[in-house]
Amino acid sequence: MADQKYIKKNKINFGFIGTFGPWHGTEILAKAVKKVVQNNSNIHFVLIGEGKNKEISREIIRKDKVEKFVTFTGLLEHNQAIATLKACDILITPQIPNPDGTPFFGSPTKLFEYMALKK
């Protein structure tokens, strides 16, 4: 079995992978963690990747004092990232509208990747 060091046993593991770009909505996700775990403390979030808004998301998690429910993995080798996502129970894509109001300019690749993992 692949290395599962980021997965919490006996928890519902929610996974995200991305560049923490503004369109990924990771700040919205970070703000939601507190409310989610207040309703169900049996949840753990695994956030894979690096990027511009990662530190903003990490600061929200710190401020809300929910660090024990979230693991920021940083960049992972491709095989490890895929194995980690496959081990998660639910994969999330908290996209938000472009800040300037323009339409989203691409395909929701993350959604297709998650579907390919049968999530």
FENPEZI-V522652 format. One record per residue. N is the residue number from 1. OMEGA is omega in whole degrees, 0 to 359 (NA if undefined). Layout:
n:N omega:OMEGA
n:N omega:OMEGA
This chain:
n:1 omega:181
n:2 omega:177
n:3 omega:182
n:4 omega:186
n:5 omega:181
n:6 omega:182
n:7 omega:178
n:8 omega:178
n:9 omega:179
n:10 omega:175
n:11 omega:170
n:12 omega:184
n:13 omega:175
n:14 omega:182
n:15 omega:175
n:16 omega:171
n:17 omega:179
n:18 omega:182
n:19 omega:182
n:20 omega:176
n:21 omega:182
n:22 omega:182
n:23 omega:181
n:24 omega:177
n:25 omega:182
n:26 omega:176
n:27 omega:176
n:28 omega:177
n:29 omega:181
n:30 omega:179
n:31 omega:181
n:32 omega:185
n:33 omega:183
n:34 omega:181
n:35 omega:181
n:36 omega:184
n:37 omega:172
n:38 omega:179
n:39 omega:180
n:40 omega:183
n:41 omega:180
n:42 omega:184
n:43 omega:176
n:44 omega:180
n:45 omega:177
n:46 omega:184
n:47 omega:186
n:48 omega:173
n:49 omega:179
n:50 omega:175
n:51 omega:187
n:52 omega:187
n:53 omega:180
n:54 omega:182
n:55 omega:175
n:56 omega:179
n:57 omega:180
n:58 omega:179
n:59 omega:176
n:60 omega:179
n:61 omega:178
n:62 omega:182
n:63 omega:181
n:64 omega:177
n:65 omega:180
n:66 omega:183
n:67 omega:183
n:68 omega:180
n:69 omega:187
n:70 omega:172
n:71 omega:171
n:72 omega:185
n:73 omega:191
n:74 omega:178
n:75 omega:176
n:76 omega:171
n:77 omega:185
n:78 omega:183
n:79 omega:179
n:80 omega:178
n:81 omega:180
n:82 omega:179
n:83 omega:180
n:84 omega:178
n:85 omega:180
n:86 omega:181
n:87 omega:178
n:88 omega:179
n:89 omega:184
n:90 omega:177
n:91 omega:188
n:92 omega:178
n:93 omega:186
n:94 omega:183
n:95 omega:178
n:96 omega:178
n:97 omega:174
n:98 omega:182
n:99 omega:182
n:100 omega:177
n:101 omega:179
n:102 omega:178
n:103 omega:175
n:104 omega:192
n:105 omega:185
n:106 omega:178
n:107 omega:178
n:108 omega:185
n:109 omega:182
n:110 omega:179
n:111 omega:179
n:112 omega:177
n:113 omega:179
n:114 omega:179
n:115 omega:178
n:116 omega:176
n:117 omega:180
n:118 omega:178
n:119 omega:NA
